[in-house]
Amino acid sequence: MKTITFNDQSELLTYAKQNRNELVVVFGVYDEVKQAAPSLPSNVVAASTFSQTYGSEKKETGFTGFTVERDICEVVPVADPPILSRHDLKNAYDKVKNNRNAFMYLILDGLSGKEDMVMTSMYFMDRDFKMIGGSAGDLTNGEALIYYGTSRVHHLALFVNNRTRTVVAKENIYRPMGKRVLVTDADPILRTVYTLNEQPAADEYARVLGISVRDLENSFLSHPLGQTFDGDLFINSPQKVNSDGSISFYSEIIPNTFIDVLELGNIDDILEQTQQKFSFKPKTLLTVNCILRDAYFMQAGKWPTIFNSLARLNSNEAGFVSAGEQFKFEHVNQTMVLLGVE
């Protein structure tokens, strides 16, 4: 398994045709993926995204991703609704579930709002099975593109029966600020919260932050919400305030649950904690960074700091900027997920 980057579709297609024993998984901007799609060989997976990362740089042209030997990887297209694919997913999972180094890599449609459904359709998997993923999509087109060869699919799951050690990790740059609210009315399917603490959601969110409702959306980037499961924080990012005072989110929030208001943590400490999650120096390092993390890093000039941290693990890190992330069978936001392969 290795990371790759190509300047254009010609380089991608030439490499894929010359290396039929490899599955080539790449990400690129919408227009370039759409242009390449009719010519993609059967051993290529391509998905549209906001931008890519490779070797301590952001890329907005060409294609970036990774390759994996086809004899250790099974690709499972996931239907809409996802539950229709449960048998194919289970069959692929059963082949690798006893390998502690195996993992699943998900590529989901980030504009469909179905990521949570995909997660729940995998109810048969052990919660400790290694998995990361990211949601394809961008801000300027009304659809996400995911191709397996020339076939367009809704979502994809890659099961890799890896032979060397693997690590999956998650990095949050936020922490609870000591203010917790109760979700008293919400629609998880619509990803909409109507009331917090039995008050209109926007009013209560703003009150907790000590700001006016008109300033609330400007605070979303620095004060998302988060839930803690088994000591691990998972972020739910608010998207917009609606006219009725409800708030739309980028992931589902369940009614009658407590949720923390978050604030930015000490980034240097957080980056050091990420380093400590790796017991070996990975020969291959893959990342998925949320578009909202990217927005903050661009605003605060933090990308060089992040890239320096990733380069300590592997100088040829490859990744993409996503519309959401998957980790431990949860769909989250404002997060970086990482896969390290020895």
PLY file of the C-alpha trace (Angstrom):
ply
format ascii 1.0
element vertex 342
property float x
property float y
property float z
element edge 341
property int vertex1
property int vertex2
end_header
0.00 0.00 0.00
1.35 3.43 -0.91
0.30 7.05 -1.45
0.14 8.53 -4.94
-0.47 11.82 -6.71
-0.99 12.67 -10.37
-0.94 16.02 -12.13
-3.78 15.14 -14.49
-6.01 12.34 -15.75
-3.48 11.26 -18.38
-0.97 10.36 -15.67
-3.68 8.62 -13.64
-4.94 6.52 -16.54
-1.44 5.55 -17.67
-0.50 4.40 -14.17
-3.72 2.46 -13.65
-3.42 0.63 -16.97
0.19 -0.31 -16.25
-0.59 -1.55 -12.73
-3.68 -3.73 -13.09
-2.71 -5.67 -9.95
-3.40 -2.58 -7.86
-6.62 -0.84 -6.87
-6.03 2.87 -7.43
-8.13 5.12 -5.16
-7.99 8.83 -5.96
-9.71 12.10 -5.11
-10.00 15.22 -7.22
-12.19 18.25 -7.77
-15.59 17.74 -9.39
-14.75 18.84 -12.93
-11.63 16.68 -13.19
-13.36 13.58 -11.83
-16.30 14.10 -14.22
-13.96 14.49 -17.18
-11.97 11.35 -16.30
-14.99 9.16 -15.46
-15.78 7.77 -18.97
-12.19 6.51 -19.32
-11.55 5.05 -15.88
-10.19 1.47 -15.90
-11.91 -1.14 -13.73
-9.15 -0.91 -11.09
-9.77 2.79 -10.32
-11.97 4.38 -7.67
-12.39 8.14 -8.08
-14.36 10.60 -5.94
-14.92 14.34 -6.02
-13.90 16.51 -3.12
-13.03 20.06 -2.06
-9.25 19.68 -2.25
-6.46 17.24 -1.51
-3.39 17.08 0.71
-0.10 15.48 -0.25
3.42 15.85 1.08
2.69 18.91 3.25
0.80 20.78 0.56
-2.80 21.51 -0.40
-3.75 20.53 -3.95
-6.76 21.68 -5.97
-5.77 20.14 -9.31
-4.94 16.62 -10.38
-5.60 13.50 -8.34
-4.27 12.24 -5.02
-4.88 9.04 -3.09
-3.44 5.59 -2.54
-3.00 2.15 -4.07
-3.55 -1.24 -2.50
-2.92 -4.74 -3.87
-6.13 -6.05 -5.41
-5.65 -9.52 -3.91
-6.06 -8.14 -0.38
-8.85 -5.64 -1.10
-12.56 -6.15 -1.74
-14.65 -3.23 -3.01
-18.32 -3.20 -2.03
-20.64 -0.62 -3.64
-23.27 0.51 -1.13
-26.81 1.00 -2.36
-29.42 3.63 -1.56
-30.92 2.84 0.89
-27.71 1.38 2.39
-29.48 -1.47 4.20
-29.93 -3.17 0.80
-26.19 -3.83 0.75
-25.96 -5.40 4.20
-25.41 -8.93 2.87
-22.55 -7.88 0.57
-21.03 -5.84 3.38
-21.32 -8.71 5.85
-19.80 -11.21 3.43
-16.80 -8.94 2.86
-16.47 -8.22 6.56
-16.60 -11.91 7.53
-13.54 -12.57 5.35
-11.37 -10.10 7.27
-12.91 -9.72 10.73
-10.39 -11.99 12.46
-7.37 -10.10 11.12
-6.36 -7.45 13.65
-4.59 -5.51 10.87
-7.59 -5.44 8.51
-9.59 -2.26 8.06
-12.48 -0.71 6.17
-12.12 2.54 4.22
-15.40 4.29 3.40
-16.13 6.81 0.66
-19.65 8.21 1.11
-21.83 10.70 -0.71
-21.54 13.83 1.41
-24.47 15.60 -0.24
-27.03 12.84 0.28
-27.27 13.15 4.07
-27.19 9.33 4.22
-23.91 8.79 6.08
-25.65 7.96 9.36
-27.79 5.38 7.53
-24.67 3.75 6.11
-23.23 3.49 9.61
-26.34 1.84 11.04
-26.49 -0.66 8.16
-23.23 -2.10 9.49
-24.79 -3.21 12.77
-23.19 -6.67 12.47
-19.60 -5.39 12.69
-17.54 -5.41 15.86
-17.21 -1.88 17.21
-13.45 -2.40 17.54
-12.98 -3.23 13.86
-10.75 -0.58 12.32
-12.49 1.85 10.01
-12.15 5.40 8.75
-13.86 7.23 5.95
-14.77 10.50 4.38
-17.70 12.09 2.55
-17.23 13.18 -1.05
-18.63 16.50 -2.23
-17.87 20.17 -2.76
-19.48 23.58 -2.34
-20.09 24.51 -5.98
-21.90 21.46 -7.39
-25.17 19.93 -6.31
-23.91 16.37 -6.36
-21.00 14.22 -5.23
-19.26 11.96 -7.74
-18.06 8.47 -6.77
-16.94 6.06 -9.49
-15.75 2.47 -9.48
-14.33 2.14 -12.94
-16.86 3.81 -15.22
-19.78 2.86 -12.93
-21.15 5.64 -10.76
-22.11 4.44 -7.27
-23.82 5.93 -4.21
-21.15 4.94 -1.67
-18.19 2.55 -1.46
-16.68 0.37 1.25
-13.16 -0.97 0.81
-12.24 -3.96 2.98
-8.46 -4.40 3.16
-7.03 -7.64 4.55
-3.75 -6.00 5.43
-0.71 -8.07 6.38
1.27 -5.46 8.33
0.36 -3.42 11.40
-2.28 -0.71 11.08
-3.47 2.16 13.27
-6.58 4.31 12.95
-6.76 7.56 14.88
-8.87 10.70 15.22
-7.79 14.26 15.93
-10.09 16.94 17.38
-8.88 20.47 17.98
-11.87 21.17 20.25
-12.72 20.37 23.86
-15.82 20.72 26.06
-16.04 24.21 27.55
-18.00 23.04 30.60
-21.44 23.92 29.24
-23.84 21.08 28.43
-27.35 21.24 26.98
-30.15 18.70 26.66
-31.55 18.02 23.19
-35.27 18.11 23.95
-36.66 18.00 20.39
-34.85 16.93 17.23
-35.31 15.05 13.97
-32.25 12.82 13.39
-33.22 12.02 9.80
-33.42 15.71 8.86
-30.40 16.47 11.11
-32.38 19.29 12.68
-32.53 20.30 16.36
-35.66 22.23 17.33
-35.19 22.79 21.04
-32.36 22.70 23.57
-33.28 22.70 27.26
-36.90 23.04 26.04
-36.08 26.43 24.47
-35.79 27.28 20.76
-32.43 25.80 19.76
-30.88 28.99 18.39
-31.97 31.05 21.41
-30.53 28.57 23.91
-27.30 27.98 21.96
-26.71 31.76 21.81
-27.60 32.19 25.50
-25.06 29.56 26.55
-22.37 31.31 24.51
-23.39 34.72 25.82
-24.03 36.18 22.38
-27.01 37.32 20.33
-28.82 34.96 17.96
-27.81 37.13 15.00
-24.15 36.41 15.84
-24.64 32.68 16.40
-23.72 31.40 12.93
-20.44 33.32 13.10
-19.59 31.29 16.22
-20.25 27.86 14.74
-16.65 27.40 13.55
-15.17 27.99 17.01
-18.00 26.52 19.10
-19.51 23.36 17.56
-21.30 20.77 19.68
-19.95 17.37 20.67
-20.91 14.11 22.33
-18.68 11.81 24.33
-18.94 8.03 23.93
-16.66 5.73 25.96
-14.43 8.68 26.78
-14.04 9.75 23.13
-15.37 13.07 21.79
-17.33 13.12 18.51
-18.16 16.50 16.96
-21.53 17.56 15.48
-21.19 20.72 13.42
-24.10 23.16 13.10
-24.83 24.21 9.54
-27.34 27.06 9.76
-30.01 28.73 11.87
-33.47 28.28 10.36
-36.29 30.83 10.32
-38.20 28.94 13.05
-35.23 29.07 15.46
-34.21 25.47 14.82
-30.65 24.56 13.79
-29.61 22.28 10.94
-26.52 20.12 11.50
-24.13 18.16 9.28
-24.72 14.93 11.25
-27.58 13.45 13.21
-28.32 14.37 16.82
-30.61 12.14 18.84
-33.38 13.63 21.05
-33.12 13.30 24.83
-29.33 13.27 24.83
-26.91 15.67 26.48
-24.45 17.43 24.23
-21.47 19.64 25.07
-20.72 23.08 23.70
-17.08 23.02 22.56
-14.22 25.46 22.34
-10.79 25.38 20.69
-8.14 23.52 22.65
-4.35 23.95 22.80
-3.33 22.89 19.30
0.29 22.08 20.19
-0.83 19.70 22.93
-3.39 18.13 20.63
-0.86 17.52 17.86
1.48 15.86 20.34
-1.33 13.60 21.49
-1.89 12.56 17.88
1.77 11.58 17.57
1.45 9.37 20.62
-1.42 7.40 19.08
1.06 5.75 16.68
3.17 2.93 18.12
5.22 2.74 14.89
6.25 5.08 12.10
3.81 4.37 9.25
5.15 3.72 5.75
1.76 4.85 4.43
-0.28 7.64 6.05
-3.78 8.55 4.88
-5.87 11.42 6.25
-9.36 12.86 5.87
-9.81 16.47 7.01
-13.19 18.14 7.38
-13.91 21.18 5.21
-14.71 23.09 8.42
-11.26 22.25 9.85
-9.84 23.43 6.56
-11.82 26.69 6.84
-10.45 27.32 10.33
-6.87 26.41 9.34
-7.06 28.76 6.37
-8.51 31.52 8.52
-5.98 31.07 11.33
-2.97 30.19 9.15
-2.58 26.81 10.86
-2.06 24.48 7.90
1.77 24.69 8.08
1.60 23.62 11.73
-0.64 20.67 10.85
1.54 19.62 7.94
4.67 19.74 10.09
2.99 17.40 12.56
1.91 14.97 9.83
5.41 15.02 8.29
6.80 13.72 11.59
4.76 10.59 10.96
5.25 10.37 7.18
6.43 13.05 4.73
4.27 11.59 1.93
0.92 11.79 3.71
-2.01 11.73 1.29
-5.56 12.79 2.01
-8.57 14.82 1.03
-10.78 17.55 2.45
-14.21 16.08 3.09
-17.83 16.94 3.76
-17.76 14.75 6.88
-15.74 11.96 8.44
-16.39 8.43 9.66
-14.66 6.86 12.64
-15.64 4.02 14.95
-18.92 3.68 13.06
-19.90 7.29 13.80
-20.37 10.07 11.24
-18.71 13.23 12.59
-17.59 16.71 11.57
-14.71 19.13 12.14
-12.34 16.21 12.61
-9.28 14.61 11.05
-9.19 10.83 10.82
-5.96 9.03 10.06
-4.89 5.59 8.88
-1.30 4.48 9.33
0.03 1.33 7.65
3.40 -0.18 8.51
0 1
1 2
2 3
3 4
4 5
5 6
6 7
7 8
8 9
9 10
10 11
11 12
12 13
13 14
14 15
15 16
16 17
17 18
18 19
19 20
20 21
21 22
22 23
23 24
24 25
25 26
26 27
27 28
28 29
29 30
30 31
31 32
32 33
33 34
34 35
35 36
36 37
37 38
38 39
39 40
40 41
41 42
42 43
43 44
44 45
45 46
46 47
47 48
48 49
49 50
50 51
51 52
52 53
53 54
54 55
55 56
56 57
57 58
58 59
59 60
60 61
61 62
62 63
63 64
64 65
65 66
66 67
67 68
68 69
69 70
70 71
71 72
72 73
73 74
74 75
75 76
76 77
77 78
78 79
79 80
80 81
81 82
82 83
83 84
84 85
85 86
86 87
87 88
88 89
89 90
90 91
91 92
92 93
93 94
94 95
95 96
96 97
97 98
98 99
99 100
100 101
101 102
102 103
103 104
104 105
105 106
106 107
107 108
108 109
109 110
110 111
111 112
112 113
113 114
114 115
115 116
116 117
117 118
118 119
119 120
120 121
121 122
122 123
123 124
124 125
125 126
126 127
127 128
128 129
129 130
130 131
131 132
132 133
133 134
134 135
135 136
136 137
137 138
138 139
139 140
140 141
141 142
142 143
143 144
144 145
145 146
146 147
147 148
148 149
149 150
150 151
151 152
152 153
153 154
154 155
155 156
156 157
157 158
158 159
159 160
160 161
161 162
162 163
163 164
164 165
165 166
166 167
167 168
168 169
169 170
170 171
171 172
172 173
173 174
174 175
175 176
176 177
177 178
178 179
179 180
180 181
181 182
182 183
183 184
184 185
185 186
186 187
187 188
188 189
189 190
190 191
191 192
192 193
193 194
194 195
195 196
196 197
197 198
198 199
199 200
200 201
201 202
202 203
203 204
204 205
205 206
206 207
207 208
208 209
209 210
210 211
211 212
212 213
213 214
214 215
215 216
216 217
217 218
218 219
219 220
220 221
221 222
222 223
223 224
224 225
225 226
226 227
227 228
228 229
229 230
230 231
231 232
232 233
233 234
234 235
235 236
236 237
237 238
238 239
239 240
240 241
241 242
242 243
243 244
244 245
245 246
246 247
247 248
248 249
249 250
250 251
251 252
252 253
253 254
254 255
255 256
256 257
257 258
258 259
259 260
260 261
261 262
262 263
263 264
264 265
265 266
266 267
267 268
268 269
269 270
270 271
271 272
272 273
273 274
274 275
275 276
276 277
277 278
278 279
279 280
280 281
281 282
282 283
283 284
284 285
285 286
286 287
287 288
288 289
289 290
290 291
291 292
292 293
293 294
294 295
295 296
296 297
297 298
298 299
299 300
300 301
301 302
302 303
303 304
304 305
305 306
306 307
307 308
308 309
309 310
310 311
311 312
312 313
313 314
314 315
315 316
316 317
317 318
318 319
319 320
320 321
321 322
322 323
323 324
324 325
325 326
326 327
327 328
328 329
329 330
330 331
331 332
332 333
333 334
334 335
335 336
336 337
337 338
338 339
339 340
340 341
